[in-house]
Amino acid sequence: MNVDYCLTETPFEYRHFCWFCGEPKHLLFGFPHNNWLVFNCPHIPIQIPSCKECYQFAYSAKVDSIWQVHVHVKQQLMKHYHKDLAIGLNWTKEELENSGFEGGTFDGFQRSAWFMYEVAKGRVSYKPWPLIVNGVTLEYIDEKETFYFDGMRYPTIDDAINHYVKIFDLNLNFFKQVLARVGDAKFSQAIRYSRIYIGATPQEQRAALADISINL
């Protein structure tokens, strides 16, 4: 199909940036596009600036709006930077600087790890500017809200849950049940509580859930 795109207006200070992650832009991503037919897109066909990597992620998204494309791109960035994001959960910058890895097998890790963590965190957490066409701001439409935790902006709370489950090898179902009982405002407490019961039997998990009001 041939699509007549409207180029969105980019604020002057962001004119060289990718709308998805804030890295230098290289391409214009248009949505909808020929790779995925959309019959109920809630906005007009638009183009936005994108870096090469986000462009590839965006083009693979099988969704119905540019905001859903945005979520998909963030999820792919989290997968791509999974190990780098884990650095910030297992180390502090000061701990890495004083780790004593200089000159050894882990020398490269010590020098680059925190930088890579900050790059990964920045790209995943980057908040895009509003989409404006001909002076009119497109109404933001998304089924799920972003989730903020520990200085990072996750596409959805489910992405935050899956990230911590993978990093700390938590039981997904148990962690979700803990979180359901305490609420997402106590996300950090839910993580700590779930880590205590890594490897617990189903019976031990049930007992832990029954005691949760006492322990948290």
Disulfide bonds with the S-S distance in Angstrom:
none
